Amino acid sequence: MDALANKLGLDPLDLRLKNYAEVDPAGETPYTGKGLRDVYAIGAQRSGWRDCDSAPPQEGPWRRGRGMASQLWGGGGGPPANAIVKLLPDGTMEVLVGVQDIGTGTKTVLAQIAAEEMGLPLAAVRVVLGDTRATPYGPTSAGSQTLPSAGPAVRAAARACLRDVLELAAQMVGRADADIDDFRVERGEIVYGPQDDVRIPFRDVAAKMDGYTLVGDGARGPNPRDARVNTFGAQFAQVEVNEETGQVRILELLAVHDVGRVINPMTAANQVYGGVIQGVGLGRMEERVLDGETGIQLTASLENYKVPTMMDAPDIEVSFLDRADPKANSIGARGLGEPPIIPAPAAIANAVSDAIGARLTDLPITPRRVLQALRSREEGR
Amino acid sequence: MIKPFAYASASTVAEAVQALDGGCRPLAGGTDLIVLMKRGIVSPERLVNVKTIPGIRGVEEGEDDWRIGALTPLSELAASDIPSVGRNLTVLVQAVVESATPQLRHAATLGGNLLQRPRCWYFRNPRIECWLKGGARCFAVQGRHASHAILGGGPCWMVHPSDPAVALTALDARVELVGPRERRRVELADFFTEPRSGARSETVVEANELITAVFVSTPPPDSRGAYVKIAERAAWDFALVSAATQLSFDGDLVDDARVVLGGVASAPWRAGDAEEALCGRALTPEAIEAAASASTAGAEPLSENGYKVELAQAAVREALRRLRQGPVWQSRAAGPRKP
């Protein structure tokens, strides 16, 4: 994209804006939600992309450059995914889902969804994951789908459990014939009546349960048939390249992503930090080197399959559009596991090319490849 | 799976040396030996723990030299309590700081660092019987060799991975070896050998010898050193190429020079032509450039590692530039950090 922009004499961001796809070009299908244009605007503003004289004076062998890249990915999730939500006689909740928390905050966000639906504090929720004997079916930790697949199932299960709670509450206040939809929950209380005058604390309902557990189950509904669910994002990198040694320093990386509603800003930002660092690894050092003769992978240990250290991590700034996507699913959220890894290597490569005036087309960008690119630049002159 | 082995602790050098042979290896920090054993690259029948031997750990300042005990952890060298170490052995302290990670530096000893085995990805792969492991040929020379030797390669093209060894070569260090019958001191330049048929080994250390110390003479008063390491990763990585420079000055003129390259050969590589290019001259940009270009004289890169020629020259250039900027021992992350 940037080579094309260069050839056309266009700013790389302008080239992308000129070719902005309002609908999925394959099949002219609309997106459930696409905020990429706003993502670009936030990214350009925060990175100072439009400031012409942003390049500081060059010192010694180090050259400075900047680059950006966009990201489109799945991450919509889908069925099948099931959940069970139990209200226990002590007034606490248990959420059972057959997914894993691989460090992304799944446990926290699923608890949030259940707590919000049930109107109970987060501390009253216990989430059970990962045990396929105890939990109903859940999808694999792949395809950025844990939250958009399991989240709606948890919401549906909590809703089903809540209906039982409300029915019990209706009986308690002698309104067993009333429409359940007229009852609602608010901060640990069940509220009913023309002036919300009937208020039943949750724990009173639990006390009436007489040792019984109320169980609700829920399933992830189908994805929309007439719309595409995608995640979007853009990253903006600033780098320094040493023209003598081919070393690359990533000074800053700004990551702006549109993944629908952000359920928890802290765990979401944390996923982006981790994803960007993995993207830095992909872009700068991780390489699967095979021996041509034997087919053996020569980089099969962490000694030479190099993952980045904290010393290699740039300053990372994270921003979300945080715009709910109700057409995608019942929680309005899309996945975030993979998206931040996707544009990082390209943004870094574009910034390196901007710094040295030579394009690299292979990853990772090692000193060897930078020096090779510089040599072919000299030969081309 | 690690093969079962016997284990004993020695309380004296003599006791350790008595036990050592081809099947019995000394264990100090174990940061390399244990990894090699887990992968089945080496399978000693016995290990003798030498960390229990008193008197061979720590830095001692003598009248005209330093004695660095073989058991001195790299971390202790990096933060030596003896200020003169940081001031005089700048090149060594910088090389140590650039090695491995803080955790590894606490465990790894200087003696073990010199004896660590090559990081060649064919040598380290248990499924490949390469020449250095007794096989018929080097797989790297016809295979993937971006990180391999550009100088003096063959019949094995590995490069020595130690950073401190490069710096110690620039300081004309000597290694003290104790065997059952004798105690000898070997110049570091002779300590490392190019592996040859009949002696597929990287050093002259005999199976029943133990490194007990490294000796470094006090450099002349107007002598300065710098170490530059170029790696793919900012920490926890071996050098693609490194350069250690130690220059003595007579006024403005370079009186004596050591320019040593790491990551280019099976041992730290003295770049004699670069040293010659500096002697008798002021350290001008022109002299630096001449030395940098001369440093890779005789290089015979393979198809994937030609970039190392440029990289070595860049490392030499940078290491000399730092000497030009005057006292350097506080300017980088080297030397003891005092609050």
Interface residues (C-beta under 8 A of the other chain):
Chain A: P61 N242 E244 T245 G246 Q247 R284 M285 V289 L290 D291 G292 E293 T294 I296 L298 T299 A300 S301 E303 N304 K306 P308 T309 M310 M311 D312 T366 P367 R368 L371 Q372
Chain B: V35 T101 R119 W121 Y122 R124 N125 R127 I128 F139 Q142 G143 R144 A146 I230 E232 R233 A234 A235 W236 D237 L240 E304 N305 Y307 E310 L311 A314 A315 R317 E318
